[in-house]
Amino acid sequence: MSNSEFLISNNKKLLIGRINGFFGINGWVKVLSHTHPRVNILSYQPWYINVDSHWQTLNISQGRVQAKTIVAQIKDIFDKEQARVYIDINLYIKKSQLLRLKEGEYYWNDLIGLEVVNKAQFVLGKVFNLVDTGSNNVLVVRGGKEHWVPYISPFLIQVDINNQIILVDWDENF
């Protein structure tokens, strides 16, 4: 996903998921969550949706983990036909709804777009995305070529949000 898909900067909204299907006949929907852990999407209220270039709030009355997915009931929606208009709608929150992190911790969205430089001061490119490999997170850096830099020590040296730079121990030819 591109940076613009995660952050709508002029409205300070963050993409956190998508309604991607029905669950049952009573108006419940399946939610594809981009939060980690994925169930955290239920703790952000309200959600925001963009319909015809207008922001609207969307509240849920109930939600839970159901097998391998998240399901939710949208407030005042009680059948499948009412829920149909929300299928394939992206879900956003205001950036101000995020919890404050400890010093040295960052949301992925804060890292996307930062310039990545190695110890030799070679600019590898900018953070395009991050990937969770299961064992650790990886910076996907795009510049002259694409670099996948593990977001862990000893490869990650410093994140400088103020100067929009991430310093890494990574060879530009790797």
C-alpha positions in Angstrom: 0.0 0.0 0.0 1.2 3.5 -0.7 1.6 6.2 1.9 -1.6 7.9 0.7 -3.6 4.8 1.4 -2.6 4.9 5.0 -2.8 8.6 5.7 -5.2 11.1 4.2 -3.0 14.0 5.3 -5.3 17.0 4.8 -7.9 15.2 7.0 -5.4 13.5 9.3 -7.2 10.1 8.9 -5.5 6.7 9.0 -6.7 3.7 7.1 -7.2 0.9 9.6 -9.3 -1.7 7.7 -12.0 -2.5 5.2 -15.5 -4.0 5.4 -15.1 -7.0 3.1 -18.2 -9.1 3.5 -21.4 -10.2 5.3 -21.6 -12.2 8.4 -25.0 -13.9 8.8 -28.3 -12.3 8.0 -28.7 -9.8 10.9 -26.6 -7.0 9.4 -23.2 -8.1 10.8 -20.2 -7.5 8.5 -16.7 -9.0 8.2 -13.9 -6.6 8.8 -10.4 -6.9 7.3 -8.2 -5.2 10.0 -4.9 -3.5 9.4 -4.3 -3.1 13.1 -1.9 -5.2 15.1 -3.2 -7.2 16.8 -6.1 -7.2 14.3 -8.7 -7.2 17.1 -7.6 -3.7 18.1 -9.7 -2.3 15.3 -12.7 -2.8 17.6 -11.2 -0.5 20.2 -11.2 2.6 17.9 -14.5 4.3 17.8 -15.9 5.9 15.9 -14.7 4.7 12.5 -14.8 7.1 9.6 -15.8 6.3 6.0 -15.6 8.5 2.9 -18.7 8.4 0.8 -18.9 10.6 -2.3 -15.9 12.7 -1.0 -17.7 13.4 2.3 -16.5 12.0 5.7 -19.1 10.2 7.8 -18.9 8.6 11.2 -19.7 4.9 11.5 -20.3 3.4 14.9 -20.5 -0.3 15.8 -22.7 -1.6 18.5 -20.9 -5.0 18.8 -17.8 -6.7 17.5 -15.7 -9.8 18.1 -13.2 -12.2 16.7 -15.0 -14.9 14.8 -12.7 -17.8 13.8 -10.0 -16.1 11.7 -11.8 -12.8 11.0 -13.3 -9.8 12.8 -17.0 -9.3 12.7 -19.0 -6.3 13.7 -22.6 -5.0 13.8 -22.9 -1.4 12.6 -25.2 0.6 14.8 -28.8 0.7 13.6 -28.1 -1.9 10.9 -30.2 -5.1 11.4 -30.3 -7.0 8.2 -28.1 -7.9 5.2 -29.7 -5.5 2.8 -29.0 -2.5 5.1 -25.4 -3.6 5.5 -24.9 -4.1 1.7 -24.0 -0.4 1.2 -21.0 -0.7 3.5 -19.3 -3.7 1.7 -15.9 -2.7 0.3 -15.8 0.5 2.2 -12.5 1.5 3.8 -12.4 2.3 7.5 -10.4 5.2 8.9 -9.8 6.8 12.3 -8.4 10.2 13.2 -4.7 10.1 13.9 -5.5 11.7 17.3 -7.4 8.5 18.3 -4.1 6.5 18.4 -2.6 5.7 21.8 0.5 7.6 22.7 3.6 5.3 22.4 6.6 5.1 24.7 9.8 7.0 23.8 11.5 5.3 20.8 8.4 3.5 19.6 6.7 4.5 16.4 3.6 3.7 14.4 4.4 2.3 11.0 2.6 5.3 9.4 5.1 7.6 11.1 8.0 5.8 9.4 6.6 5.7 5.8 8.2 8.3 3.7 11.3 8.8 5.9 14.7 8.8 4.1 16.9 5.8 4.9 20.6 6.4 5.0 23.4 3.9 5.8 26.5 4.5 8.0 28.5 5.5 4.9 25.8 8.3 4.4 24.6 6.6 1.2 20.9 7.3 0.7 19.1 4.0 0.1 15.7 5.6 -0.6 12.5 6.2 1.3 10.4 3.9 3.4 7.6 2.7 1.2 6.1 0.2 3.6 6.8 -2.1 6.4 6.3 -5.9 6.4 5.8 -8.2 9.4 7.7 -11.3 8.6 6.6 -13.1 11.7 10.1 -13.0 13.3 10.6 -9.2 12.9 9.4 -6.2 10.9 11.2 -5.2 7.7 11.5 -1.7 6.2 10.7 -1.8 2.5 12.9 1.0 1.1 12.6 2.2 -2.4 15.3 4.3 -4.1 17.6 3.4 -7.0 16.6 -0.2 -6.1 14.4 -1.8 -3.4 16.0 -2.8 -0.1 14.4 -4.9 2.6 16.1 -3.8 5.8 15.3 -5.6 9.1 13.8 -3.2 11.6 15.8 -4.6 14.4 19.2 -4.1 16.0 22.0 -4.3 14.8 20.6 -3.1 11.4 18.5 -0.3 12.8 20.7 2.4 14.4 18.5 5.4 14.8 15.1 6.8 13.9 15.1 10.6 13.8 11.5 11.7 13.2 12.3 15.4 13.5 14.8 15.2 10.6 12.8 12.5 8.8 15.8 10.1 8.6 16.4 6.5 9.6 20.0 5.5 10.0 20.8 1.8 9.3 23.8 -0.5 9.1 23.0 -1.8 5.6 25.2 -2.2 2.5 23.8 -0.3 -0.5 24.6 -3.3 -2.8 22.6 -5.8 -0.7 
